[in-house]
Amino acid sequence: MTPPTQYIERVVDLLDPAVNRISGMTVAQARDRIGSGRAESIGEIDGSFALLARDGKTVRMARSLDRPMRYFLAKRAEGPALIVADRIDRIRAQLALEGLEGQFHPSYTRMVPAHYLVEIQLVGCPDPDPVYTRYFTPERNVLPPDLDVIGRRYIGSLADEIAKFLSQLPQSEPIGVAFSGGIDSGAVFLITYHVLRQLGMNPARLKAFTLSLGDGPDLLQARTFLDTLGLSLFLEPIHAEPGGVDVGETLRVLEDYKTLDVECGAMGLALCRGIRQLYPEWRCLLDGDGGDENLKDYPIEENPELTIRSVVHNLMLYHEGWGVGRIKHSLTYSGGLSRAYVRTYAPARKFGFDGFSPFTRPSVISVSEGIPYIDLTQYDVSRLYSLKGEVVRRGVRAITGINMPVFEKRRFQHGALPKPVLHAKLPPDETAYRRQFLALYS
């Protein structure tokens, strides 16, 4: 009688443990919580992380919103091999190293969706489906319809997260903010400035880095913002040439092809490259990514799939897309900011920055999801669009006493250079980007 096949499973963890930033517990303790499989325990991990834990043939993985985490399950005669990394190209390189590159295709990689525990059983062929368990479920519509109360809670939670981040840095560490003078980057800059002073730290460590590729409106907006408040000494323009924008480089760094994310990622690369050229040792870079998602401030009319009802009725729609287990959820890319955060993460990592997006922290998102959007908007789109400016302006004033200037919303990529010039360099053609991206692996 032939004995049953004994599979030898293997896990290759290529994640950089130095990138994890966790408060109140060690990385090992956080990993133990993920290994426990208990969602409520994982939800108590405070910070930025992408971690896996193994228990025999069971592998459990979880990540915060600001940490891409991908995996690939390879077939071997002796048993399956699970390869986990933050990037698709790292997975491919590991497969090549092991002589398994023939199994690779980017669409066969998987992304761990933010706010979920993913459990995989390494049991051979055929591979069972992963099991997804949500570990972060903010309660909705729990705040009163009072913009002063909402603003204080929202920006107060932002201040708490920034204070926590600053307290973990060396006292002399310089701090940069990717700054357009818009609502989100403006709030991050002013709260960082306020917290530095409140904690008795030197605010001279702070700079507001503003990207300019010529005639874009952001530099004037940033200068006006800071001049109005008497803080113009913090402004540091980062000048670059439009000719330096490279579609191929952007696609290689982002490993994605969504038009708006390609545009944003290209500007992120230009900003990070410019800062690095001026400051070879600079490390910390804060930004306002996640602010639009939190307060549902995207043009609904630009997406035919959306209505104001779908936006205000679906939990964290802009953070997670339509959600795990839905027809339109991408196993390869996840959805919403869970997918798109690579536009911020990848450029910063390429140039050696330790990035921090405080609006992505669960404590801040929890406040934003607690806002009674239906009561405040009565399903009126214009009211929804005006909500973010009011909430943030009132919150900044309540926390800092500063009357923050509020300008009309503009995307990062549309502020660094005029739209016609941007689209001449980066045509809005997702199909072409997808073909060019896939050609990287042909």
C-alpha positions as CSV (number, residue, x, y, z in Angstrom):
1,M,0.0,0.0,0.0
2,T,1.4,3.4,-1.0
3,P,1.8,5.8,1.9
4,P,0.0,9.1,1.7
5,T,2.0,12.1,0.3
6,Q,3.5,14.2,3.0
7,Y,3.6,17.8,1.9
8,I,6.3,20.1,3.2
9,E,4.9,23.6,3.2
10,R,7.1,26.7,3.2
11,V,6.6,30.4,4.0
12,V,8.9,33.1,2.7
13,D,8.3,36.4,4.5
14,L,10.0,39.3,2.5
15,L,8.3,42.1,4.4
16,D,10.7,44.6,6.0
17,P,10.1,44.5,9.8
18,A,11.7,47.9,10.2
19,V,8.8,49.6,8.5
20,N,6.3,48.5,11.2
21,R,5.5,51.4,13.6
22,I,3.5,50.0,16.5
23,S,2.6,51.7,19.8
24,G,2.0,50.0,23.2
25,M,3.3,46.6,22.3
26,T,6.2,44.9,20.5
27,V,6.1,43.6,17.0
28,A,6.3,40.1,18.4
29,Q,3.2,40.8,20.6
30,A,1.4,42.2,17.6
31,R,2.3,39.1,15.6
32,D,1.0,36.9,18.3
33,R,-2.4,38.7,18.1
34,I,-2.6,38.0,14.4
35,G,-1.6,34.4,15.1
36,S,-4.5,34.1,17.5
37,G,-7.0,34.7,14.8
38,R,-9.2,36.8,17.1
39,A,-10.4,39.9,15.3
40,E,-11.0,42.0,18.4
41,S,-7.4,41.3,19.5
42,I,-6.0,42.4,16.1
43,G,-8.1,45.5,16.2
44,E,-6.2,46.6,19.3
45,I,-2.9,46.8,17.4
46,D,-2.1,50.5,17.4
47,G,0.0,51.6,14.5
48,S,1.2,50.9,11.0
49,F,2.0,47.2,10.3
50,A,2.0,44.4,7.8
51,L,2.5,41.1,9.6
52,L,2.0,37.4,9.2
53,A,1.9,34.5,11.7
54,R,2.2,30.8,11.1
55,D,0.8,27.9,13.0
56,G,1.7,24.7,11.2
57,K,-0.2,24.7,7.9
58,T,-2.2,27.8,8.9
59,V,-0.9,31.2,7.9
60,R,-2.7,34.4,9.1
61,M,-1.9,37.9,7.6
62,A,-3.1,41.4,8.4
63,R,-2.1,44.9,7.5
64,S,-3.0,48.5,8.3
65,L,-4.5,50.7,5.6
66,D,-1.1,52.4,4.9
67,R,1.0,49.2,4.3
68,P,0.6,47.3,1.1
69,M,0.9,43.5,1.6
70,R,0.8,41.0,-1.2
71,Y,1.2,37.2,-1.5
72,F,1.7,34.4,-4.0
73,L,1.1,30.7,-3.5
74,A,3.5,28.7,-5.6
75,K,3.3,25.0,-6.4
76,R,6.2,22.7,-5.6
77,A,6.5,18.9,-5.8
78,E,7.2,18.8,-2.1
79,G,4.4,21.1,-1.1
80,P,3.1,24.7,-1.5
81,A,5.2,27.8,-0.9
82,L,3.7,31.1,0.2
83,I,5.7,34.2,-0.6
84,V,4.7,37.4,1.1
85,A,6.1,40.9,0.2
86,D,5.0,44.5,-0.1
87,R,5.8,44.5,-3.9
88,I,4.9,42.3,-6.9
89,D,8.5,42.6,-8.2
90,R,9.9,41.2,-5.0
91,I,7.6,38.2,-5.3
92,R,8.7,37.6,-8.9
93,A,12.4,37.9,-8.0
94,Q,11.9,35.3,-5.2
95,L,10.2,32.9,-7.6
96,A,13.0,33.3,-10.1
97,L,15.5,32.6,-7.3
98,E,13.8,29.3,-6.6
99,G,13.4,28.4,-10.2
100,L,9.6,28.9,-10.1
101,E,9.3,32.0,-12.3
102,G,7.3,30.1,-14.9
103,Q,4.4,30.1,-12.5
104,F,4.4,33.9,-12.2
105,H,1.9,36.4,-13.6
106,P,1.0,39.6,-11.8
107,S,-2.7,38.7,-11.8
108,Y,-1.9,35.6,-9.8
109,T,-0.6,37.7,-6.9
110,R,-3.0,38.6,-4.1
111,M,-3.3,41.7,-1.9
112,V,-4.3,41.4,1.7
113,P,-7.2,43.9,2.0
114,A,-6.9,46.5,4.7
115,H,-8.9,45.9,7.9
116,Y,-9.2,42.2,7.4
117,L,-7.5,39.1,8.8
118,V,-6.7,36.7,5.9
119,E,-6.2,33.0,6.8
120,I,-4.7,30.5,4.4
121,Q,-4.3,26.8,4.7
122,L,-1.2,25.4,3.1
123,V,-2.5,22.0,2.3
124,G,-1.4,21.4,-1.3
125,C,-3.4,21.1,-4.5
126,P,-6.1,22.3,-4.9
127,D,-5.6,25.3,-2.8
128,P,-8.5,26.3,-0.6
129,D,-9.9,29.8,-0.7
130,P,-8.6,32.3,2.0
131,V,-10.9,33.1,4.9
132,Y,-11.5,36.8,5.5
133,T,-12.4,38.2,8.9
134,R,-12.9,41.9,9.4
135,Y,-11.0,43.3,12.4
136,F,-11.9,47.0,12.2
137,T,-15.6,48.0,12.0
138,P,-16.2,51.6,13.1
139,E,-19.6,52.5,14.3
140,R,-21.5,54.8,12.0
141,N,-23.7,57.8,12.6
142,V,-23.0,58.1,16.3
143,L,-21.9,61.8,16.4
144,P,-24.4,64.6,16.8
145,P,-25.1,66.7,13.7
146,D,-23.0,69.6,15.2
147,L,-20.1,70.6,13.0
148,D,-18.2,72.2,15.9
149,V,-18.4,68.9,17.9
150,I,-17.5,66.8,14.9
151,G,-14.6,69.1,14.0
152,R,-13.1,69.0,17.4
153,R,-13.3,65.2,17.6
154,Y,-11.9,64.7,14.1
155,I,-9.0,67.1,14.3
156,G,-8.4,66.1,18.0
157,S,-7.9,62.5,16.9
158,L,-5.6,63.7,14.2
159,A,-3.6,65.7,16.7
160,D,-3.3,62.6,19.0
161,E,-1.9,60.5,16.2
162,I,0.6,63.1,15.1
163,A,1.7,63.5,18.7
164,K,2.2,59.8,19.0
165,F,4.3,59.8,15.8
166,L,6.4,62.7,16.9
167,S,7.1,61.2,20.3
168,Q,8.7,58.2,18.7
169,L,11.2,60.3,16.8
170,P,14.7,61.5,17.9
171,Q,14.4,65.0,19.2
172,S,16.5,66.5,16.4
173,E,14.8,64.6,13.5
174,P,13.7,67.0,10.7
175,I,10.0,66.6,9.7
176,G,8.6,67.4,6.3
177,V,5.0,67.7,5.2
178,A,4.0,67.2,1.6
179,F,2.1,70.5,1.4
180,S,-0.2,71.9,-1.3
181,G,-2.1,74.4,0.9
182,G,-5.2,72.3,0.5
183,I,-7.5,71.2,3.3
184,D,-5.8,67.9,4.2
185,S,-2.2,68.8,3.9
186,G,-3.0,72.2,5.5
187,A,-4.5,70.5,8.5
188,V,-1.6,68.0,8.8
189,F,0.9,70.9,8.7
190,L,-0.8,73.1,11.2
191,I,-1.5,70.3,13.6
192,T,2.1,69.1,13.4
193,Y,3.3,72.7,14.0
194,H,0.9,73.0,17.0
195,V,1.8,69.6,18.5
196,L,5.6,70.4,18.2
197,R,5.1,73.5,20.2
198,Q,2.7,71.9,22.7
199,L,5.2,69.1,23.4
200,G,8.0,71.6,23.9
201,M,9.8,70.5,20.7
202,N,11.5,72.8,18.2
203,P,9.2,73.8,15.4
204,A,12.2,74.8,13.3
205,R,12.5,71.1,12.5
206,L,9.5,71.4,10.3
207,K,9.3,72.2,6.5
208,A,6.3,72.4,4.1
209,F,7.5,70.8,0.8
210,T,5.4,72.0,-2.2
211,L,5.9,70.5,-5.6
212,S,6.0,72.8,-8.6
213,L,6.6,71.6,-12.2
214,G,6.1,75.0,-13.8
215,D,2.8,76.8,-13.9
216,G,0.8,74.7,-11.4
217,P,-1.4,76.6,-8.9
218,D,-0.3,74.8,-5.8
219,L,2.8,76.8,-5.1
220,L,0.9,80.1,-5.1
221,Q,-1.8,78.5,-2.9
222,A,0.7,77.1,-0.5
223,R,2.5,80.5,-0.3
224,T,-0.8,82.3,0.3
225,F,-1.9,79.8,3.0
226,L,1.3,80.3,5.0
227,D,1.6,84.0,4.4
228,T,-1.9,84.5,5.7
229,L,-0.9,82.8,9.0
230,G,2.6,84.4,9.3
231,L,4.3,81.0,8.7
232,S,5.9,81.6,5.3
233,L,9.4,80.7,6.7
234,F,8.3,77.0,6.7
235,L,7.7,76.9,2.9
236,E,10.2,74.9,0.8
237,P,9.3,74.8,-2.9
238,I,10.5,71.7,-4.7
239,H,11.0,72.6,-8.4
240,A,11.1,69.9,-11.1
241,E,10.7,69.8,-14.9
242,P,7.7,68.3,-16.5
243,G,10.1,66.5,-18.9
244,G,11.2,64.4,-15.9
245,V,7.8,62.8,-15.6
246,D,8.2,59.2,-16.8
247,V,5.2,56.9,-17.4
248,G,7.3,53.8,-17.5
249,E,9.1,54.6,-14.2
250,T,5.8,55.4,-12.6
251,L,4.2,52.1,-13.6
252,R,7.2,50.2,-12.4
253,V,7.2,51.9,-9.0
254,L,3.4,51.8,-8.5
255,E,2.8,48.3,-10.0
256,D,-0.7,49.5,-10.9
257,Y,-2.4,51.2,-13.8
258,K,-5.4,53.2,-12.5
259,T,-5.2,56.6,-14.2
260,L,-5.7,58.9,-11.2
261,D,-3.2,56.9,-9.1
262,V,-0.7,56.9,-12.0
263,E,-1.0,60.7,-12.1
264,C,-0.7,61.1,-8.4
265,G,2.1,58.6,-8.1
266,A,4.1,60.4,-10.8
267,M,3.8,63.6,-8.8
268,G,4.8,61.8,-5.7
269,L,7.9,60.5,-7.4
270,A,8.8,64.0,-8.5
271,L,8.3,65.4,-5.0
272,C,10.3,62.7,-3.3
273,R,13.1,62.8,-5.8
274,G,13.4,66.6,-5.4
275,I,13.5,66.5,-1.6
276,R,16.1,63.7,-1.7
277,Q,18.3,65.7,-4.1
278,L,18.2,68.7,-1.7
279,Y,18.4,66.7,1.5
280,P,20.2,63.4,1.2
281,E,19.6,62.4,4.8
282,W,15.9,63.5,5.2
283,R,13.7,60.7,6.5
284,C,10.3,61.7,7.8
285,L,7.6,62.9,5.4
286,L,4.0,63.4,6.5
287,D,1.1,63.9,4.1
288,G,-2.7,64.3,4.0
289,D,-3.5,61.1,2.1
290,G,-6.8,59.6,3.4
291,G,-8.5,62.9,4.2
292,D,-10.7,62.8,1.0
293,E,-11.7,59.3,1.8
294,N,-12.6,60.0,5.4
295,L,-14.9,62.9,4.6
296,K,-16.2,61.4,1.3
297,D,-14.9,64.3,-0.8
298,Y,-14.6,62.9,-4.3
299,P,-16.6,64.2,-7.3
300,I,-19.4,61.7,-7.5
301,E,-20.3,62.8,-11.0
302,E,-17.0,61.6,-12.3
303,N,-17.8,58.0,-11.4
304,P,-20.9,56.5,-13.1
305,E,-21.1,53.7,-10.5
306,L,-21.7,56.1,-7.7
307,T,-24.6,58.1,-6.3
308,I,-24.7,60.1,-3.1
309,R,-26.7,57.3,-1.5
310,S,-24.1,54.7,-2.3
311,V,-21.4,57.0,-0.9
312,V,-23.1,57.8,2.4
313,H,-24.7,54.4,3.0
314,N,-21.7,52.1,2.5
315,L,-19.2,51.7,5.3
316,M,-15.7,53.0,4.3
317,L,-16.6,52.9,0.6
318,Y,-13.7,55.1,-0.4
319,H,-11.3,53.2,1.9
320,E,-12.2,49.7,0.8
321,G,-14.1,49.9,-2.5
322,W,-17.2,47.8,-2.6
323,G,-15.8,45.4,0.0
324,V,-14.4,41.9,0.3
325,G,-16.6,39.2,-1.1
326,R,-18.3,41.5,-3.6
327,I,-18.3,41.0,-7.3
328,K,-16.2,44.1,-8.0
329,H,-13.6,43.4,-5.3
330,S,-10.2,42.7,-6.9
331,L,-8.3,39.8,-5.3
332,T,-5.1,41.1,-7.0
333,Y,-5.5,44.7,-5.9
334,S,-8.1,45.0,-3.2
335,G,-10.2,48.2,-3.5
336,G,-10.4,51.9,-2.6
337,L,-7.6,53.4,-0.7
338,S,-6.6,49.9,0.4
339,R,-5.5,49.5,-3.2
340,A,-4.6,53.1,-4.0
341,Y,-2.3,53.9,-1.0
342,V,0.6,52.5,-3.1
343,R,0.6,55.9,-4.9
344,T,2.0,57.3,-1.6
345,Y,3.8,54.4,-0.2
346,A,5.8,53.3,-3.2
347,P,7.4,56.7,-4.1
348,A,8.3,57.3,-0.5
349,R,9.9,53.9,-0.1
350,K,11.8,54.2,-3.4
351,F,13.6,57.4,-2.1
352,G,14.1,56.1,1.4
353,F,11.4,58.2,3.3
354,D,9.6,57.1,6.4
355,G,6.1,58.2,5.4
356,F,3.2,58.8,7.7
357,S,-0.4,59.5,6.7
358,P,-2.2,60.3,10.0
359,F,-5.7,60.5,8.3
360,T,-5.4,56.7,7.6
361,R,-5.2,55.8,11.3
362,P,-8.3,53.9,12.6
363,S,-8.9,56.4,15.4
364,V,-9.3,59.2,12.9
365,I,-11.4,57.0,10.5
366,S,-13.7,56.0,13.4
367,V,-14.6,59.7,14.0
368,S,-15.2,60.3,10.3
369,E,-17.5,57.2,10.0
370,G,-19.4,58.4,13.0
371,I,-20.5,61.5,11.3
372,P,-24.3,61.6,10.5
373,Y,-23.9,62.3,6.8
374,I,-27.5,61.8,5.9
375,D,-28.7,64.2,8.6
376,L,-26.1,66.8,7.6
377,T,-26.6,66.5,3.8
378,Q,-30.1,65.4,3.3
379,Y,-28.7,63.6,0.2
380,D,-27.6,67.0,-1.3
381,V,-24.3,66.6,-3.2
382,S,-23.3,70.2,-2.8
383,R,-23.7,69.9,1.0
384,L,-21.5,66.8,1.0
385,Y,-18.8,68.7,-0.9
386,S,-18.8,71.6,1.5
387,L,-18.7,69.4,4.6
388,K,-15.0,68.6,4.7
389,G,-13.9,72.2,4.6
390,E,-16.3,73.2,7.4
391,V,-15.4,70.2,9.6
392,V,-11.6,70.6,9.2
393,R,-11.6,74.4,9.5
394,R,-13.7,74.3,12.7
395,G,-11.6,71.5,14.1
396,V,-8.3,73.2,13.5
397,R,-9.6,76.3,15.1
398,A,-10.8,74.4,18.2
399,I,-7.6,72.5,18.7
400,T,-5.1,75.2,17.7
401,G,-6.9,78.6,17.8
402,I,-5.7,79.1,14.2
403,N,-8.2,80.2,11.5
404,M,-7.1,77.9,8.7
405,P,-7.5,79.2,5.1
406,V,-9.8,76.9,3.0
407,F,-9.4,76.8,-0.7
408,E,-11.4,75.0,-3.4
409,K,-10.6,71.3,-3.7
410,R,-7.9,70.2,-6.2
411,R,-6.1,66.9,-6.7
412,F,-2.4,66.8,-5.9
413,Q,-1.5,66.1,-9.6
414,H,-3.6,69.0,-10.8
415,G,-1.8,71.4,-8.5
416,A,1.7,70.7,-9.5
417,L,1.2,71.6,-13.2
418,P,-1.8,72.6,-15.3
419,K,-4.2,69.9,-16.4
420,P,-3.4,70.2,-20.2
421,V,0.3,69.8,-19.5
422,L,-0.3,66.9,-17.2
423,H,-2.5,65.1,-19.7
424,A,0.1,65.7,-22.4
425,K,2.6,63.8,-20.3
426,L,0.1,61.3,-18.7
427,P,-2.8,60.8,-21.1
428,P,-5.9,59.7,-19.1
429,D,-6.1,56.2,-20.7
430,E,-6.3,53.4,-18.2
431,T,-6.3,50.7,-21.0
432,A,-3.0,51.9,-22.3
433,Y,-1.5,52.0,-18.8
434,R,-2.7,48.4,-18.2
435,R,-1.1,47.2,-21.4
436,Q,2.1,49.0,-20.6
437,F,2.1,47.6,-17.1
438,L,1.6,44.0,-18.2
439,A,4.3,44.4,-20.8
440,L,6.8,44.8,-17.9
441,Y,6.2,41.1,-17.3
442,S,6.2,39.7,-20.8
